[in-house]
Amino acid sequence: MLLPILKRLAPAMLLAGCAATNPPPPPDFTSYVVIGEYGAAVARVLIDAPACPEIVLDQRGQPMTLRAPAQTIPLRPTPSAPADSKPAEFPLLTCEAALPAGTTSATVLGRKLPLPKAEPTRIVVLGDTGCRLQKSSNSWQACNDSAQYPFATVAAQAAAWKPDLVIHVGDYHYRENACPEGNAGCAGSPWGYGWDAWDEDFFAPGAKLLDAAPWVMARGNHENCQRGGQGYWRFLDPRPLLKGRDCNAAADDNVGNYSDPYAIPIGQSTQLLVLDTANTTWKGLKPGDVGYDKYRDLYRKLDALSQRAPRNIGISHHPLLGMGADRKADGGIVLLPGDAGLQAAMGSLNPLLFPPAIQAMLSGHVHLWQQASFSSPHPSQFIAGFAGTSEDIVPLPVQLPPGVTPAPGAVVEHFSSWVDGFGFMTMERRGPDQWQVEVHDLQGNIRNRCTLDGRRSVCEVAQVK
């Protein structure tokens, strides 16, 4: 009787033996690629593990480097009262590895990473992607409603467009305060400046687009040191994470709130120039202010970088050459010019605000889409702050009234806008100086088409309805 019993048990014993030798599945993790100075690509992995994983480059494995450990950072001053703030918890390791030029394949724990192209021709531009939970402004966006917070849809549609590169013009993190009790629209949302809020605001909804292409990560005011700066330096900035520049201690904020511009070559003698404008103010800056001197220094370095190529496209979260609108108490509309702090500091060195080799500026901050082109020698301005955050809904005019200008001396020739609509912008190269710009909605439909030729741009539709 023993032999038949053993025969019946043998398959189960064999399966049990196989199960015992199978390795456990890898932990869940987030992966993406950021592009930094001179086009250097960096792979990042955020993971709950004892140590950083291995990265496989062209079939050869190597360890990733620890950029930031898992840690809880003590509470520091924020824009909110201490009762509405909390320490930032980062329970994951932030790991990274350089991707050498010419790398043909890169994987982490079996997952493929997107690789940079030396001459990207299809570029997605978007910004202002987080869900606004802010007590000071009594703003409680319905993060649980994909129609009212559609960044995941925007990211999926942008990924389906198959970009070579993604440019985020800043403001990733908006979940600053706890959702009020009884508010079903945001009930259960994480808040504060730690990993859980960053994940819900950016990494989880943006996952498909993070997998689709490398990213250029500009910094917005929501990532200054008082707000999401700790996460920005830990997760997004392409440069080394340095003690004192990490926004962990308020005493270091004059270092952590500012950083130098950098250049990214994209072929055909063209560069992207990335500016950190996180700590400017619409109230303006004056001589003697820390920001005034910092942004004058930024301009000088921007000017030097721009001279390395005949064509440049600038990226700054705050638009210097764009318009906003606000509604007055009496119901009237007031039009708002570009950022006063940057205009004061950079304008003190160049009344035209930008070096002549810059053909266009890509920005966010204003929660809408906009294009402006000038008969004066200013670069075109595009604003793509319409990818998820509560929209600006005060209408802009089809044409700006006489004498209304985003900056002193800027003479608007062509102006186009889309207010109260979510989506993303694309740029497709048509020549050394020429780009086709398209505005896409949540269904991927094209709502406007523009051409950029040198510094001049013009769109088919003046006001998207």
N, C-alpha and C positions, 0 to 999 in steps of 0.2 A: 504493500500500500504506500510505502514511502516514496517510490519512484513517481507514480502518478501525481502525488501532491507536489513534489518538487517541480514537475513539468508545468503544473498550473501556476506555481509561484514564480517561476523563472522570468516571465515577461515583466511582472510587477517589480521584481528585484532589479531587473535590468533598467527599467525606467527610473526607479528610485536612485540607482547608481548614477544615471545620467544627470538627474536633477541635482544631485549632490555636487557634481563637478561643473555645472553651468554657472558662469559668473553672474552676479546680481546685475540687474539693469542699472545703467548709469543714472545718477541723480538728475533731476530736472535742472536745466541751466539756461541762461540767456547768452546769446553770442551775436556779435556784430563786428563791423570793420569801420574804423574812422580814418579819415585822411587828414594829415597834418602838414607841417612845414615842408615846403619843396616837394609835396606830393608823397611824402613818406606814409605808408599804410600801416596801421596797427590793428591787430586782432584783439578783441576784448571778450572775456568770458566772465560772467557773474554766476557763482556756484556755491552751494552749501556743501562743502567737502573739507576734509582735513588738510588738503594741499591742492595747489593748482594742477589741472590736468595737463596731459601732453598734447601738443599740437603737431600735426603731421603735415609737413610742407614737401610737396613733390615726392611723396612716399617715404620721407625720412622724418622720424619722430624726434622731437626735442621738447624739453620742459618749458612751460609758460612761466613768466615772472610774476611774482605777487606785486600788484600795484598798491592795493590797500587791503588790510586785514578786516575780518569781521570785528565790529566794535560798536559800542554805544557811545555816542559823543555827548558830553554833558550839555545841558541846556545853555544856550547863549542868547543874547538879546535878539529878538525878532520884531517884526512890525506889530505883533499882537501882544496883548498883556500876558504875563507869565501863566495866568490861569487858562489861557487859550493856546498855550505853547507846550511843547514837551521835548525831551532829548531825542536826537536823531539816532534811530537804531538801524544799523547796517549788518544784518546777520550773515551776509554772503561775502565770500572772497571776491575781490576784483583782480582778475588775472589778465595779463597781456603778453603779446609777442609781436615783434616786428615782422612784417611781410616783405621780404626783399624784392626789389624790382625784378621782374621776370618770373616770379613764382607762378606756376601753372595750375597748382591745386593746393588747397588747404582744408583740413578737416580737424574737428575737435570732437572726440567721443563719437565718431561716425557721422557727424553733421558737417555738411559742406559749408564753407564760408564764401561769401561773394568776393571776387577779386577786382582790384581797380584796373581800369583801362587807361593807357597813356594819353589817349585822345578821346575822352567821352563826348559823344555827340547827342545823347538823349539824357536830359537832366530834369529831375523833378525838383520843384521849389515849393516849400510849405513852411508854416510856422504857427505859433500860438496854438498849440495842440492839446494842452491840458484842460481839465474840467474845473471850473472856478468854484471854489468853496472858500468864501472870504467874509468874515464877520464884520470887518470895518466898513465894507461897502454894502453889507447885507445882500451879498450875491451868492445864491445857492443854485447853481446849475444842476439840472437833473441828470447826474452822471449815470443813473441806472436806465436811462431812456436813450436808445441808440439814435433816435431822431433828433434829440436835443443835445446829445453829446456824441457826434458821429465820427470821431477820429479813427476808430477801427475800420469803418467803411471807407473813409478817405484813404487810409493806408493801403487797404486791399485794392482799391481801384488804381491807386498810383503804382502799386507793384505790378498789376496786370498790364500797365503801359510799358513795362519792361525797360526801366531806366538803366543807364550806365552809371549814374551817380545821383545821389539825393542830397539836396542842400536844405538844411533846417535853419531858418533865420532867427531862431531863439524863442524863448518862453515855452518850456516843456512841462513845467511843474506849476500847478495851480491849486492843489488841494491843501490849503494852508490851515484851515480850522475845521472843527468837528461839525458834521451835519446836525442841524437843530433837531431835537426830538420831535417826532411826528411828521417829518418831511419825508414822504415816501420816495421823492425823486432822487435823493442822495443817501437814503438810509443805508447804513452799513459801510459807507465808504471809509477807507483809511484816510488819515490826514496827518499833517505835520511834514517834516522834511526828511524822513527816513525812507528805507527801501520800499516798504509796503505802499506808500503814496506814490513814489516814483514808478513802481511797477504798474500800478493801476492807471497812472496818468500817461505813461509813455511806453514802457517796454512791452507790456501785454497788448495794448491796442495797436502798437506799431510793429508787431512781430513780423508780419508778412513783408512789410517794406524793409525792415532791418535785414531780412533774409535775401532780399532781391538785389541789393546793390550796396556798395560802400557809401558812407555818409560824410558830409562836411557839417560839423556841429558848431554853429555860431551861438553866442551867449546872449541871453536876454536879461531884462531887469528882474524877472522872476528867479534868476539864478545869481543875483548878487549875494553878498555874504550874509545879509540879514535874512535871506529867504532860502532858496534852493542851492546856494553856492557850494555847500558841502557835497551834495550829490553831483553837481556839475563837474567839479574838479575830480571827483572820484570816478565817475562813469564816462564822461563825454569829452572832456578836453583832450586833444591828441598829444599834448606835451607831458613831460614827466610830472608826477605829483610831488610837490615840494612842501616840506613842513613850513608853515608860515604863509603859504599861498593857498592853503586848503580850506580857509574860512572857518576853521574849528574854534579859533579864539578871536574875540572881537578886537583885541589889541593889535591884531595883524591885518585888520580890514583894509588899511591903506595899501597893503600889498595884494591881498586876495581879491580885492574888487577891481583890479586892473591887470591887463596883460598886453604884451606887444602884438601888433598885427603880424600875420604870416601869409606867405604866398604859396599857391598851389598851381603848378603849370598844368594846362589842359589841352596843349597842342596848338598848332598854327600860331605860334608866338603870342599866346594868350595866357593870362594868369587869373585865377581867383584870388582876391585879397580879402582876408577875413579879419574883421575888426571886433574888438571886445568893447561894447558900449554899455555894459550892464549897469554902471553906477552914474550915468548922466541923469539930468533932471529937466523936466519941461519948464521948471521955474527959472532956469537959466543959471549960468555960472559967471563968475567975475574974477579978475586978477586977485590972487591970494587964496582962492579956493583950491583945495587939493585936486579936485576934478578938473579945474581949468588948466592947471599945469600938466596933469596927466594926459589930457586929451590934446593939448598942444604937442606934447612929446609923441603921442600916437600919430598925429598928422605928419610930423617930420619923418617918422619911420615909414608911414604909408607912402609918402612922397618918394623916399629912397627905393622902396620895393617896386613902386610903379614904373620906375625908370629901367627896370630889368627886362621889360617887354613892351612892345608898342601898343598892345591891347590888354586892358584889364577890366574885370567885372568885380565890383566891390560888394561885400556882404556885411551889413551892419543891422542889428536888430532895430534900432531906432532910425526912422527915415528923416533925413535932413531936408528932403525935397518933395515930401508928400503932404497931403492934406487930411485933416480929420474934421469932424463936426460934432457939435454938442447942442443940446436944446436948453434954452434959457427958461427961467421960471415962468415967463409970460408966453411960452410956447414958440417963441422965435428961435431961429437956428443961427448959431455962430460958427464960422469956419475957423479951424485951428491950423496954424502953420506947422512946419517941421520942428524937430527937437531944438529948443532954445539953448540948452546947455552946450550941445555939440556945435551949434551954429556960432555961439559966442567964442568958444575956444578955438575951433578950427578956422573960423572966419577971421580971427585976429592975425592969422598967418597967410590966409588966402581968401579974399572976398568971394571967390567962386566956390569955396568950401572943399573942392576936390582937385587933385592933380589932373592935368589935361589928358593924360593917357588912360583915364578911367572912362569907359563908354557907358556903363550902366551901374546902378546900385540896386541890390536886392535887399529888401527889408521886411519887417513885420510890425509888431507893436500895435498898429491900428488894425482892428479886427474886421477886415474886409479885403477885397482885392482892388488894386488901383494901378494905373499907369500914368505917368506924366513925362512929356518931352518938351524941350525948351528951344526957343530961337536964340537965347543967350547961350554962351559956351559952358553949359552944365550937362552932366551925364543924365540919361534917362533914369527915371525912378520907377521901380516896380515894388508893390507891397503885396505880400502873400500871407497875411495873417488871418486866414479864414479856414483853418483846417480842423477846428474842434472847439476852441474856447467860445463862450457866449459872444455872439456877433454884435458888432456895432450896428445899430438900426436907424440912426439919424441919417436921413438922406443927404447925399451930396448933389450939387447941381450938375446938369449935363455939361454946362460950361461954367468956368469960374467967372465971377463978376469982374468987371474992370478994376484993376488995382489990387486984386486979391492974388497973393503969391505965397508959395510955401517958404520962401527965403528971400532976403533982400537981394535985389538984382536979378532974380530968376524970372524970366519971361516965359510963361507957359504958352506953348504952341499947340500941343495936342494933349487931351485929358480924357481918361476913360475910367470907369469904376463899376464895381458890383458890390452893393450893400445888402446885407442880410441874406447871404447865400454861402453855404459851406462847399469847400472843394479844394483843389490844388492847381498849381501852375506848372506848365512844362516849357522847356526850352530845347529846341532842336536845331542843330547847327546847319546853316545853309552856305557858309563861306567864311573866310577869315574874319570879316566884320559883321556878318549877317546871321541872325537867329530868327527862327519862327517861334513865337510865344503863343501858347494856347491856355485857355482857362477852362478847367473841367469841373463839372458838378458831381454830386454824390452818386449819380448813375454812370459817370464816366463820359457824359455828353459834353461836347465842346460848346461853351457859351460865348466865347469871344476868341478872336484870332488877332494877333498883332505881329508886326515885323520890327525888328531892331536892326538898324544899319548904322554902324558907327555909334555916335551919341544920340541919333534921332530914332524915335519910335512912333508908330501910329497903329491904331487898332480899328477893326471893322466896325465895332459897336461902341458908341460913346458911353452908353449907360445900359448895362445888362439888366433886364427885367426878370 
